[in-house]
Every structure is written in structure tokens, then in C-alpha cells.
Amino acid sequence: DIVMTQSPDFLAVSLGERATINCKSSQSVLYSSNNKNYLAWYQQKPGQPPKLLIYWASTRESGVPARFSGSGSGTDFTLTISSLQAEDVAVYYCHQYYSPPHTFGQGTKLEI
Amino acid sequence: QVQLQESGPGLVKPSETLSLTCTVSGASIKSYFWSWVRQPPGKGLEWIGYIYYGGTTSYNPSLRSRVTISLDWSKSQFSLNLNSVTAADTAVYYCAKDRPSNYWGQGMLVTVSS
């Protein structure tokens, strides 16, 4: 199985400041034939299902605010929220869909 | 718009079979991957498996001996069966569309208890 490890587990950021969450996979999730990283980021608020923010490591899902961005390749990835808003308080998960089982990181709880 | 809705018993006895159905509207079940993901109370997300129209399935090895995902295209539904459940299978179970999943059901809490 590909193990996904996020850091930090908890993150407190002031409103308007930048938030950065890291994700490391135990093996590469870059598929060489199409040069795509099979890495997604989800946001989950209490009592709600996860919401897809980013896929292919850096492509924003339709309707996701531009303050959310993803970067990285191979085994190291980052989710950045450029200017934290109150509604961004949530748990964030990275997720690899390169090979089954499609594993998730343990989650990063983002607070203000 | 695309909607998914889980249904089934919210309480299952130990050693019995957990059975859930996901009803899909707004998207053709003859396309896409259709997945199940679960989340124990207060914990993270665990991928259970997926099915693709035509019968292709993939399961989490940790559950493979106990899990079956099937698809009923005539009803636009797909289902999860997990047998020989224990308290460790207590979780919110989500159904989801595609890979990665861009549409999710609201989730259903299933408690395993006698």
C-alpha cells in the first residue's frame, strides 16, 4: 500500500495569513505515460462529506476559490491557502488514486 | 445536478452482514468509477473499494475477504456488502462518484452492536 503522511497534524493560522499543508507519499504517484500526479486534496467540515479541492496535484476543482492551490510532484506535495478565511476551518486530507488501495493521509486540522 | 444517497440499516449485529445501497441521480451509472469510503467516529478516511460499469472492481486488501461491491444499472444504484462485522466496522459510510471523487453522498452512520 502507498502510505500518505501529512504534516503538520494541527495548524493554527491567523485570518488573512497563508496556510501550508504538506503530504508525502511512500512511493511516487506520478504516472510516467501521461506525466500526471494521481494526488488529490479534500476539505472536510464537521458533519459533512469530504469536498474535492484539487486533483492531478494542482488542478482546482470547479467552484473552488483561487486562494487554494496545490503543488508538488512524485512523492512530495503541498496544499496552500494563500489568505485564510474563517470558512476554511476544516480538516484537510491528501489522497492518492495512483494504485489501489486508494489511501488517504491522516488529516490536518486547520484552525484560526 | 449529481446526487448520491446512501440507504440501509443503521444498526447491525456483530458477525452479521452490513448492506448499504447508494442511489445515483444526475449522472449515468454506466460511466465513471463508483466508490465506497468509510470514516470511524472521530477518525480519518478509509477507502473501501470501487466498481466500474462492466463489473471491474477493486477492494482494499484489508477488507477484501469480507467485502463485495455490486452495481444495478437498471435502478441506478450500487451496493456495499461487508460480512462478519465487528465493532471496528462502526463508521460513517460514504458513497462517491469517480476517481478522485467529486460527488459524495451525505454519509450514513452504521453502528455494529448487539
Interface residues (C-beta under 8 A of the other chain):
Chain A: D1 A40 Y42 Q44 Q48 P49 P50 K51 L52 Y55 E61 Y93 H95 Y97 P100 P101 H102 T103 F104 G105 Q106 G107
Chain B: S35 V37 G44 L45 E46 W47 G49 Y50 S58 Y59 N60 P61 S62 Y94 A96 R99 P100 S101 N102 W104 G105 Q106 G107
